[in-house]
Structure formats: C-alpha cells, structure tokens
Amino acid sequence: MRETRRAQQQGNRAQKEPRPVKHHSVIGALLTIILTFSLFIAVGSGVLRQTAFNPDFVANEITKTNAAKTLTKKVNTEAVNYATQYHIPASAVAHLVTKTAVQSDLTQTIKNIYANKTDPVSTTHIIAHVKQNLTTAIEKNVPLLAGSTTIVDLITTQLTSSYQQMLQVPQVTQAESQLASYNQIIQAVFWIALVISVVGLILLLISDHHLFLTLRHIGWAALISGGLLFLLRIGMNALGIVDYLAIAAKEFSEVATQLGNSIISSFTLPSIVLMLIGIVSLIVGHLKRVR
C-alpha cells in the first residue's frame, strides 16, 4: 500500500512540474549573432544598390535640383557669344537650348557613367535643339545666311564642346573613375551577406529543432540589425556627411546635398521594417512559453 501511494505521489509531482523550457544553445546564439550582422550588411548594401548605385534613382534626384537649369543658362550664354561672331542678334539665340533638352542629355549622361562608357557625356538632344532653333533664328534674323549649314554646324560644335567641358570637371571625372570599383564592391558585399543570411536561417532551423525558439532567434537578429541601421542613419546625419559631400562637390554642391539626403533617408524604412519583423517574431516566439 505504501509503495502504491508513493508511486501515485511521484506521478502527481511529475504532472505538476512544468516542462523544461528549451534554452538558447551556444550554437543558436552564435548563429543569431552572425545573422544579425549579415542582415545589417545585406540590407545596408541593398539600400546603396537601390540608391547611390542606381542610375535611375540618381537621375530622378538630380531632376529635383537646379542642375539642368544652371547648365541651360550657361549653354545659352555661350550661344550668344558664338552667334554674335556671325552677326546673329543675341535676342534670337538667348533661349537656343531648352531645359528639357539639357535634362534629357544629363539623364543619359548619368546612365552612361554608370554603364562605364568611355565617352559618357551625351549631347544628342542638345545638338538636335540647337540645329533646329538656330536654323530658324538665322532665317528670321539674317536672311543672307539662310540655308547655310556651315555656320549652324560650327556653332553647334562649339556649343556641344563647351557643354562637355562644363561636365568634365575634376569632381565628376574622379567620381566617374571610382564608381565602377565601388559598385563592384557593393554588389559583392550584398550577395555575400545575403547568402550568409539565408544559410544562417537554415542552420538555425536545423540546430534549434523548435520553431518558436527559431522565431526568437530571428526576432533578436532582425530587431538588433534594424536598430543598427537606424543608428547608422542618425549617425550619418550627426556627423554631417552631407555637408562634407557638398563642400567636396563645389559647384555641384546642390546635387551632392540632394543625393546625400535622399540616400540617408532611404535607410529609414528598411530599418523600421526590420525592427517590426523582429518584434513580431519575438512576440510569436514567446507565445509557446505563455501557453
């Protein structure tokens, strides 16, 4: 009888004792650390791929500045200087080149630079507008020169040459020479970090043997990496990175400021998304414990 009672008491104690909670293993903790930094690097380099090293993004941001307007004004000033040499009234060529034409060629120039072309400066739209508008201006103001393609070709050549010189400044040529190398580095870093992140996730699933524990590991990795990205964004603003770029860019300071601010701001959304994923994963991962 006593043995039976003892057996019953031991059984009751076993039922009352809570099941042991599966603690974080050393391997799981190590994989979480690796996943944290790989996510941080993958998302950070991914943001740079879509912004600083994306010609469409850069071209779109430059359209928000006065770069095209400034270049148009300079080209038209040169047009007046060249036209007066052939007795063409300044008023007839004061608006020879349009901002739209300059913007189109500027956008194509940016794409050519990113494509690492030998002669990146595009003048296709500018030449077309100059020839058309100059021919009309000569016919209306200098009838004696009407039909003369020689003068039109001379002025067009001089203008396009001046435009190319405006863009072939040290700040642009230096950035052009370094862009391809930096782009290759960012691309390589992104793909390596992405592969490590995927492998890390798979290894976590294998090592944990427990979905809720894996979710907790993923949660911490996403939350910390997102927080690091957000701190990076704040740090770049605090250090005045954009101001430094603007000073280095000199006459292109407005473009540098616009690009710098837009690139830094682009880190905000991914960092918040990562932190939200982390918080949700941690909450779901702890539901099993509550139950």
N, C-alpha and C positions, 0 to 999 in steps of 0.2 A: 504493500500500500504506500509506504513512504517513497519507494522508488518511483511509483506511478505519479505521486504528487510532485516529486522533484522534476520529473520529465515534463509534466504539464507546466510547471512554473518556468522551466527553461524555455519551453515553447512560447509561452506568453511573453517572456522577456525578448525573445528573438523577434516576435511580431511587433513589439512596441519600439524596439531600437530602430532608428531611421537608417535608411540605406546609405552607405558611404558615398559621399559626393566625389565625383571624379575630378581630381585636382589637375591644374595645369602641369604638364610634364616639361622636363628640361628641353626636350626636342621641340615641343609645341611652342614654348616661349622663344626659343631661338628662331624658329620659322616665322613667328609673329614679328620679331624684330627685323628679319630680312624682308618680310612682306611689307612692313611699314616703310622702309627706306626705298624699296623697289617701286612701291606705289607713288611715293613722293617724287621720285626721279621720273617715272613714266608719265605721270600727269603733268609735272612741271615742264618736261621737254615736249610733251604733246601740245601744251599751250603755246610754246615757242614755235612749234611746227605750223600751227594754225594762224600765227600772228606774224612774228618777225621774219619768218622764213616762208611766208605765203605771199606771193606777188599780188594776188587779188586783194588780200587784206591791206597790204601796204599801199597799193594804188588807190583803193577806196578811202583810206585815211588821208592820203595826200590831197584828194579832191575836196576835203573839208578845210584845207588851208588856202592861203592866197598865192601858193607857188605858181600855179598856171597864170593867174592874173599878173603877177610880177614879171614872169618871163614874157608874157604877151606885150606888156608895156615896153620892156627892153627891146624886143624884136621890132616893134613898130617905131621906136626911136631910131634904131639902126636903119630901118626902111626909109625914113625921112632923110637921113644923112646921105644914103646912097642915091635916092631918087633926085634930090636937088642937084646932084652932079650932072644929071641928064636933063636939067631944066623942067623937071616934073614938079608941079606945085606940092608943097608939104601937106596941104589940106586934102589932096587927092589920095595920099598914101598913109595918112595918120592912123587909119584903122585897117591897114592892109591884112594883118593877121588877126584871126579871131581867137578868143579864149578857148572856144570849143576845139579848134584845130590843135592848139598847143596842148590842151588837156589830153586829147586822144594820143598824140605822139608821146607825151610824158608817160602815160599809162603803158604804152607799148615799149617804151624805153625801160621801164621798171621790169617788165616781163622778160625783156631781152637780157637784162643784167642778171636776173635770177636763172635764166637759161644758159648763162655763162658764154654769151655770144661775143665774138671778137670785136665787132663794131656795134655796140648796143644802142647808141643814140638814134632814135627813129625820127625822121623828118618827112615822112610820106604825106601826112595831112597838111603840114605847113607848106610844103612845096606846091601842092595842089591848090591851096587857097591863095598863095602868093601869085602864082601864074595867072589864075583866073581873075583875081581882083586887080592885079597890076595891068593886065591887058585891057580891062575895062577902063581903068584910070587913064591910061595913055590915050585910048581912043577918044575919051571925052575932053581931056585937057591938053594933049599935044597931038593934034591930028596929023602933023607931019611925020610923027614916029609910028603912027598906027600901022599895024601889021608887021612891025619889026620884032621878030622873035629874039634877036641877038641881045637887045637891051633887057628884055624880060628874063632871058636866061642868065645874063650877067648879074642882075640884081638878085635873082633867086639864089644863085650860087653864093653870092656874098652874104645874103641873109642866113642861109642854112649853115654856112661856115661859122658865122657869128653865134648862132644858136647852139651849135655843137661846142664852141669854146665856153659858152656860159655854163654848160653842164660838166665840162671836163676840168673841174677844179679838184684840188688835192683831196678834199673831204669825200667827194664822190668816187674818184678813182681808187682811193685807198679802201673804201668800203666795198667797192666792186671787186678788188683783188682778193679780199679776205672772205667775202661772202660764201664762195663755193666751199672753202675749207671748213668754215663754221657750220655750214649747212650739213655737210657730211658727218661732222662730229655729232650734231644734234640728232640726226636721223639714226646713227648707230647707237647712241645712248638710249634713245626712245625704244628701239626694238629690243635691245638687250634687257632693259628694265622691264619691258612688257613680258618678255619670255620668262624672266625670273619671277615675276608676279604670278603668272599662270602656273608655273612649276611649283611655286610656294603654296598656292592654293590647293593644288592636287596633293602635295605632300602632307599638308595639314589634314585634309580629309582622310588620308591613309593612316597617319600617325595617331590622330585623336580617337578614331573608332566611335565617334559620338557627334552627331550633327549639331547639337546645341553647344557643345564645347568648341567646335569649329567656328560656329557663329560668333562666339565670344572672342575668339582669337581674331577673326576677320574684323569684328567690331572695333577692337582696340587698334588694329593696324590702320583701318580706314579713318578712325577718329583722330589718331595722332598724326598721320600723314596729311590729312586735311588741315589740321591745326598748324602744322609746319608750313604748309603752302600759304595759309592766311598770314602767318607771322612773316613769311618771306615778302609777301605783298606790302605789308605795313613797313617792313624794314627798308625796302627799296624806296618807298616814299620818304621815310625818315632820313635816309642817307642822302637824299637829293640827287639820285641817279639821273633823273630827267634834266635837272639844271646843268649837271655836268655834260650831258649829251648836247644840250642846246649851246653851251659855250664852245664845245669842240666843233660843232657843225657850222659855226659862224653865220654866214648869210643864209644858211638853211636851218637856222635855229627854230623857226616856227614849225617846220616839218618834223624836226627831231623831237620837239616838245609834244606835238600831236601824236606821233608814233609811240613815244615813250609812255605817255599817259594811258594810251589805249592798250598797249601791251601789258602794262602793270595791272590795269583794271580787269583785264581778261583772266587774271588768276583768281578773282573773287568767286565767281560762280562754281568752278570746279572744286575749290576748297570747301565751299559750303555744302556742295553735293556729297563730297567725301565724308564730311563730318556727320551729315544727316544719315548716310548709309551706316556709318559707324554706330551712331546712337540707336538706330532701329535694330541693327544686328545684335547689339548688346542687350537691348530690351527683350528681343525674342529669345536670345540665348539664355537669359536668366528665368524665362517662364517655366522651364523644367524644374528649376530649383524651388520655385514658389509652389508648384504642384506637389 
